[in-house]
C-alpha cells in the first residue's frame, strides 16, 4: 500500500506521536498497577491466614485474578505499543476508505480498500468495544492505515489521534467472507473524499 498524502513516516505526525506515547503510558500504568496488586494480594493473604481471618483469605483468589488480569493487559499493551512504533516509524500513513463488517461473536473486523490497487484487506481489530468506537468507520468512512495488510498494522481515524492495532483476518474462508460482506456494503464503489487529508503535521 502506498500513502496518498505524505511520504513522511507516520510517527512524524505530532498527533500520532502523542497518541502512541499516551498508549504506552496507559499500558505501563496497567502493568504497574497489576504488579502492585499482585504483591499486595499475596501479602494480605499471608497476614490474614496468620491471624485466622478466613473471610479475608477467601477474597484473596479474586484479588489475585484481578491483579493478573491488569498485569496481563498492561504487558500485552506494552508489546503492541512496540509493534505500533516499528510500523509507524517505518512507513507513512495511507488514507483508505473502509467499512466495518460483522463477524458474530468474534472480534471486530474492518475491511480497507487499497487506494492504489483497489484490493480489499480484511483486518481483525485488537481492541475492546470502547476503544474501537473512535475508529469504527461510518458508511463511506475513511481510516488512516500504516502497516502490512498481509500481517498487521495500525489504523486510526483521520488525524491519527487514536491508534488501534490490527492483524490480518486468519483463515482463507474467514477472509473471503469478510471481503464479500464489504463488497455488499459497497466498499468497492466508495470514493475517497476530494479534500486532501494533511498527515504531515
C-alpha positions, -999 to 999 in steps of 0.1 A, spaced: 0 0 0 13 34 -9 5 66 10 -17 90 -9 -10 122 11 25 122 25 58 103 23 69 111 59 68 83 84 35 82 103 54 88 136 64 122 123 28 133 127 26 151 160 -8 138 170 3 103 162 35 105 182 14 119 212 -12 92 208 15 65 208 31 80 239 -2 81 257 -10 45 247 24 33 261 19 53 293 -15 38 299 -1 3 293 27 9 318 2 21 343 -19 -11 340 12 -32 343 25 -14 374 -9 -15 390 -13 -52 383 21 -60 397 15 -39 428 -19 -55 434 -4 -90 429 23 -83 455 -2 -67 478 -27 -96 474 -1 -121 484 9 -101 515 -27 -97 525 -33 -134 521 -3 -143 543 -12 -119 570 -49 -128 570 -40 -166 572 -17 -160 601 -44 -141 620 -72 -166 612 -92 -140 591 -109 -166 569 -132 -141 553 -102 -121 541 -84 -152 529 -114 -162 508 -111 -128 490 -75 -133 480 -81 -155 449 -104 -128 434 -77 -102 441 -51 -124 425 -72 -129 394 -78 -91 392 -42 -84 396 -31 -109 369 -57 -95 345 -44 -60 349 -8 -71 347 -15 -92 316 -34 -63 299 -6 -40 306 21 -63 293 2 -71 261 -4 -35 255 32 -27 260 41 -53 235 16 -39 210 29 -4 215 63 -17 204 48 -32 173 30 0 166 61 21 169 80 -1 145 53 3 118 47 40 124 84 48 122 89 28 90 61 39 68 37 68 61 0 69 68 -22 58 39 -57 72 36 -82 44 28 -119 40 25 -131 14 50 -161 -5 63 -168 -24 94 -182 -59 89 -200 -81 114 -184 -114 124 -209 -126 151 -193 -130 185 -158 -127 171 -135 -97 173 -145 -66 153 -134 -66 117 -127 -38 93 -120 -40 56 -98 -14 39 -95 -7 2 -60 -1 -11 -62 33 -28 -36 22 -54 -48 -12 -64 -84 -14 -52 -77 -46 -33 -97 -53 -2 -79 -61 30 -98 -76 60 -83 -69 94 -91 -81 129 -93 -52 154 -73 -58 187 -94 -35 210 -123 -37 234 -155 -21 222 -150 13 239 -116 17 222 -128 6 189 -157 31 187 -134 61 177 -121 42 146 -154 24 136 -158 37 101 -192 52 92 -208 43 59 -185 59 33 -159 64 60 -122 68 59 -94 54 81 -57 60 81 -36 29 78 1 21 84 14 -14 82 14 -46 61 -21 -58 54 -8 -94 50 3 -94 86 -9 -64 106 -6 -27 113 -22 3 128 -55 20 120 -66 54 132 -93 79 125 -83 109 103 -58 129 123 -41 98 137 -52 106 173 -65 71 183 -42 42 175 -56 6 172 -36 -25 164 -50 -49 138 -39 -81 122 -49 -99 90 -80 -120 94 -69 -156 98 -82 -183 75 -89 -180 38 -126 -187 44 -130 -160 70 -111 -135 48 -133 -143 18 -165 -139 38 -153 -106 52 -144 -93 17 -178 -104 4 -196 -85 32 -175 -55 25 -184 -57 -12 -221 -60 -3 -217 -29 18 -205 -10 -13 -168 -6 -4 -157 -10 -40 -179 19 -50 -169 43 -22 -147 72 -31 -120 90 -11 -131 125 -1 -119 151 -26 -104 171 3 -68 161 8 -60 149 44 -30 166 59 -9 139 75 23 159 76 20 179 108 
